[in-house]
């Protein structure tokens, strides 16, 4: 099932929504506990997210445009996306390119347009 960060299922997906259980922080995997929660906790790319960086300024103004994040697994793409979304108060929709089909992606795009 494709869900928003809030745990609410996206409209138009088949199946009965199941509640999402989020374990308390002390029971989460180490990677989840170590994930940065603000731009200040993200390491690297000072020219973009440092005090005078373009991305940081855009987040502070609440006007972040489209960004493509590319890199190997485990390099922090999803973590950075979540930090940026939190910074502007946006929803995060997590989908798997392997597990999701065209219909799910179209539904996510349609809901984002609304």
C-alpha positions, 0 to 999 in steps of 0.5 A: 500500500502506498501511504503518505508520511502521516500514514493515511492511504492515498486515495484511489488505491485498492484494499482496506487501509491497515493502520501503520505501526511505528515502534517507539524510537528505542525499538527502531532500527539503528539507521532510523534512529540515526537519520537526520531530522534537520538540515543542520544534521545533514553532513556534506554539500555545504554549498547547497545546504550550508548557512548560505546554500541555495537549498537551505535558503529555499527551504527557509522561504518555504519555496522549494522547487523540484529536485532530483536526488541521484546516488547509490543506495544508502547515500541519504537521498530519502533522508534528505528528501524527508528533511526538505519536506519537513522544512516546508511542511510538505507530505512525503509519499514513499513508493517503490519503483520495483513494487509499484506500477504505473497506476500507483504512480499516476495516482500519486501524481494526480493527488499531488496536483490536487 
